[in-house]
Amino acid sequence: MKRFFVTVAVGLAALAGFAQEKTDSTAKKSSEYEFTVIRENPVTSIKDQHRSGTCWCYSTLSFLESEIMKAKGLESPDLSEMFVVSKSYHDRAVKYVRLDGHLNFGAGSSFGDVLHVIRDYGIVPQDVMPGLNYGTEKPEHFEMDEGLKGYVDAVVKNPNGTLSTAWINGLDGILSAYLGEIPETFEVDGATYTPESYRDWLGIDPDDYVSLTSFTHHPFYSQFIIEVCDNWRWDSSYNLPLDELMEVMYNAIDKGYTIAWGSDVSETGFTRNGIATVPDVDKKPGAGSDQEKWVGKEEEKAAETAGTRPAEKVITQEMRQDGYDRKQTTDDHGMHIYGLAEDQDGNRFFMVKNSWGDAGKYDGIWYVSDAFVRYKTLNIVINKNAIPKDIRKKLGIR
């Protein structure tokens, strides 16, 4: 009898252990995100900026490709990032020299820069100017970036005392060597275009797009130049209260528009597994490819729990401003918001197309919480028709 009770006790303990293991497994499984798509607007395929600081260009062109798909019905337009990068570097070099080097000169830039290039020079398809003239299959820009910086610094020092008539040709020679010649004409489906006429055929009008932001150190419903180094063209953004900025974003997705999104992705909550949240914990102090720059080894521990669902901070206008004022919110990365989803608790997440190839759990797509967008959005660029009429009226946008 005693042996019987011992046997039963052991069996019950084993069953209890199995039940506990099953319960723990179930709990762990239930803590993972399960997303249901609410609205998903058309986007082109995922690209990989690889070892180049050109997210601003990839994200803006992805946004414009969606605009073309919506307005013109083209199935999968593919615009040349390196056409834009080449023209952008040219313009920045000229301004840098005019300002005696007192301007940020590097790989980073802004959404507005792309619109300036397209307005002034047009655009070409990707296959007309792939921009890979240096022996690799993906962008590798570090050597070019350093070479261009050294060149323009030498011009600024100007030992001759007078600028030569050759320095701009020299600049363009470097750009052409790495990114290819700017085509004067090219053919698409049997028709001949210039970059300008191709822009017009696609129907891209840079005046259709506006930049919006939300900070309190400038008046709401006015425009101001966001004070970040990458905004080297000194473009202005319209300033909205945070709740109205979010209203614009939700309205845009609901009406079939997409959004070019500038954000700070150096946060622990922006994981490499395709989730971005604002966990209700203090940030620990804490730098390859562009992806590695922002989600490097210091993020590995956070990445291990990227599938879990943390409680998030409640974001206020004051928290946004404090993050910007104390350099905790910076213009790290440009991406493309194209949809909206919700998790199993009904929390809303923006669907974001990144430019890091098929990285992460969702093959290049990130699910970014409402809290993260509220907290870490630097600015957005959007079709002005996606803005609710009452907000457009407040901003004076026609």
N, C-alpha and C positions, 0 to 999 in steps of 0.2 A: 504493500500500500504506500509506504514511504517513497519507494522508487517510483511509483506511479505519479505521486504528487510532484516529485522532482522533475520527472519527464514532462508533465503538464506545464510546470512553471517555466522550464526551459523553452518549451514550445511557444507559450504565451509571450515570453520575452522576445523570441525571434520574430513572432508576428508583430509585436509592438515595434521592434526595430525596423521591420519591413514597412510597417505603416508609417513610421516617422520618416523613413527614407522617401517613401512615396509622397508624403505630405510636403517634405522639403522640396522635392523635385517639382511638385505641382506649384508650390509657392514661387519657386524660381522661374518656372515657365510663365506664370501669370504676371510676373514683374516685367516681362519683356513687352515692348511696344507691339501693338497690332493696329495697323492703320487702315482706315476706310477712306477712299478718295471721295471728296465732295465735288470738286471741279478740277479738271485737268485740261489746260489749254495747250494747243499744239506747239511743239518745239522741235528744232532740228537735233541731229545726233550729238552725243557727248563728244567733246574734243579734249585734247590734252596739251596744256601749255608747257608742260614738262619743266625744264630748267630755264624759265624765262619769267620775268616779272610783268607779264602782259595780261593779267586777269581782267584789267579794265577794258582791254580790247576784245578779248574772247566773250566776255559777258555782254558788252554792248552790242556786238555784232550778232550774238545769239538772240538778244532782245529784238534787234531790227529784223532778223530773219523771221521771227514769229510775227512781227508787224507785217512783213511782206506776205507771209502765208495767209494772214487774216484779211488783208486788203486786196491782194492780187490773186490769191488762190493757188500760188505756186506750191508744189508738193514739198520740196526740200531744198530751198536756196542755200548756197554755201559761199559766204563772202570771205575775201582774203584778209586775214588778220595782219599779215606782214606788209601788205600795201599800206594799211593804216599806220603800223608801227614805223615804217620807213618815213612816211610823210610827217608823222608826229615828231620823230627825232630831228628831222630837218628843221621844222619850225621852232622847236625848242632850242636847238643849237644857235639859230639866228638871234633869238631873244636873249639867250644866255650871254652871247658875246656883246650884244647891245647893252646889257646890264652889267658888264664887266665881271661876270661870273656870280653875281648876287641873285641866283635863281637855282632852285633844285634841278639838277640834271642827272637823270638816272632812268631806270627801266619803268618805274611806276608812273601812273598818270590817272586820268579821270574819265568818266563817261562822256563829259562834255567835249573832251579832246577828240573823241571819235566823231562826234557830230560836226565839229569844226573841220576835220579832215574831209569828211564826206561833202560838206557844203562847199569847201574851197577847191577840192581836187577830184571828187567823185569816188567811185569804188569799182573793184573788179572781182570776178569770181575767184575762188580758191585755186582752181586748177590753172588759172592764168598767171598767178603769182604765189606759189606755195611758200616761197621765202626760205628754202632750206638749201642754200648754196655752199654749205660748209661741211658736208659729208656725214650728216646724221639724219635719222628718220624722224626725229622729233626736235622741237626747238631747244637749242643750246646757246644761250645769249650772253653768258658771263664774260667771255672773251671780247665779244663785240661791245658790250656795255663799257667795259674798262677801256678798250681802245678808243671809243668815241669820247669818253670823258677825258682821257689824256690828250686827245687831239684838240678839243675845244679849249682846254686849259692852256695849252701851248699857244693857241690863237689869242686868248685873252691876255696872256703875258706880253705878247706882241713886241719882241725885241726891236723890230724895225721902226716902231713908233707910228706906223701907218698900216692899216690893214691892206693886204694884197687883194688883187682881184681874183685870186685862185682859191682862196680858202674854202669857199662854199662848194666849188667843184671837187675839192679834196674830200670834204665831208660827204658829198653824195657818192663819191667813189668808194668810200668805206661802206656806206649803206648798200650800194649796189653789189659789192663783193660778197657781202653776207646774205642779203635778203633778195637780191635780183634787181634787174632793171625795171623801172616803172614803164609799163607798156603804154604806147601812144594809142594804139588801136588793137582790137582783138575780136574774135568771132564767138558768138553763142548761138547755137541752133541755126547756123547759116547766115545770121545777121551780123553786121560789123558795127562795133560800138567803140566809143572812147570811154574812159572812166566817167566822164561827166554825163554822157548820153545814157550810159548803163544805169547810173544813179537815177536819172529821170525816168527811164523805162521801168525800173523797179518801183517807182513812185515814192522814193524816200525824200521827205521834206523835213530837214532838221528843225524847222520852225514849229513842227507839230509836237515837239517834245519839250518837257520842262523838268527841272530838278526841284525836288521838294526835300525839306528837312524839318527838324524840330528842336530848337534850342532857345533858351531864355535870355542869352546875353545880347540878343537883338530883338526888336519888336516883332510880334506875330503879325502875319499878313503883309509883311514887307519882304524885300529881297536883300540878301547879304552874301558876301564872298566867304565861303567856308574856309577857315584858317587852317589848312593842312598843306604840307609841302607839295603833295602830288597835284594839287589844284593850281598848276603853274600857269595856266591860261587865265586864272583869276575869274572864272565863271561864277555867276551868282545863282543862288537857290532861293526859292520861295520858302518862307518860314511859317509853319503851322503848329498849333498846339498838338501834343502827342495823340490825343484821342482822334483828332481830325485827320492826322497823317495816317493812322491805322484805318480809319473809315475809308480814306481814298484807296488804300491797298486792298481792302476787302471788296470794295466796289469794283475795282479794276478786274480782279479775278472773276467776280460774278458776271461781269459784262463781257468776258471773253478776251480781256487784255492781259498782257504780262508786264513784268517790272524788272528794270535793271536795278540791282540792289547792292549798295556799298555798305560793308559791315566790318566789325572787328572780330576776327576769328581766332585771336590768340587766347581766348577764354578757355578755361578747362572744360566748360560745358559744350564747346564745339569739338566733338570727338571725331576720330578718324573713321568711325563706323556708320556715319551717315545720320547722326542725331545731333541736334543743337538745342540745349536747354539752359536755364539759369538756375542751377541747384541752389537751394537755400543754405549755402555754406560760404564761408569766407574764402576768397581766392588765395592760394598759396603763392609766394613769390617764385618766380621762376626765371633757344633760338634754334649741295643737295638740290632737291627739287623744291618748287614753290610750296607743295604740300608739306614737305618735311620742315620747312621754315616755320610754319604756323602750328603744326601738330607733331612736333618733334618728340624726342625721347622723354622729355619731362611730362608728356601727356600719356605715356604708356599705361600708367596705373589707372587714369581716368578712362582710357580706351577699353580696358578690361571689363568695365562695368557699363559700357556704352549702351547696352540693351536695356538697362534697368530704368525705372520710371521714378526719378527723384521728385520730391516736393520742390516747387519753384518759388523764387522770390516774387513778390508783387511789385511791379515796376511803376514808378511815378516819374513825372516830369523832372522833379528835383534830382532823382537818382541818375537820370540821363545826363543832366547838366553837370552834376558832380563828377561823373565818369569822364566827361569830355574835358572839364576844367583841370582835372588832376592827371590827365594823360593816361587814363585807364581805358578810354575808348578812343581808338585810332582807326585810320582808314587802311586797314590791312588788306582787304580782299574784295573784289567785285564778282558778283554772281547773278543768276537770272532766276527770279521767282516766276513760276508759271502755273501753280495750282494750289489747291487747298485740300487738306485731309483732316481727319480727326482720329484720336486714339480710342481705345476701348472705354475710356471714361468720358468721352465727349470733348476732350481738350483739342483745340484747333492748332494745326501745324501747317506752315507754308511749305510747299514742295519747291525745292530749289535745285536747279541744274548748275552743277559746278564745272570747272575746267581742269580737273585732275584725272582725266581718263575714267576708267571704270572703278575708281577707288571706293572703298567702303562697302557696307553690307548691301546697299541698294544700287550698286553699279554706277556710281557717279552722281546719284541723286541724294540730297540731304533733306531731312524732315526737320524744320526749324520751328520751335515753339513760338506762340504769340508773345510770351514774355521775352524771349531772346530778341525777336524783331523789335519790340518796343524799346529794349534796353540798348541794343548794340547797332542799330541802323544809323549810319552816318548820313546818307542821303539816298534817294531813289530818283531814277529818271523814268518818266511815264508819258504815254500819250495824253495830251491835255484833254482829249475827249473822254478819258477814263475817270476824270475827276468829277464828282457830283456837282451839279450846276450851282448849288448854293455856296459851295466852297470856292468854285471858280470865280463867282461874283465877288466874294470877299478878297480874293487875290488880284482881281482886276484882269483875269485871263479871259480872252474872248475865244 
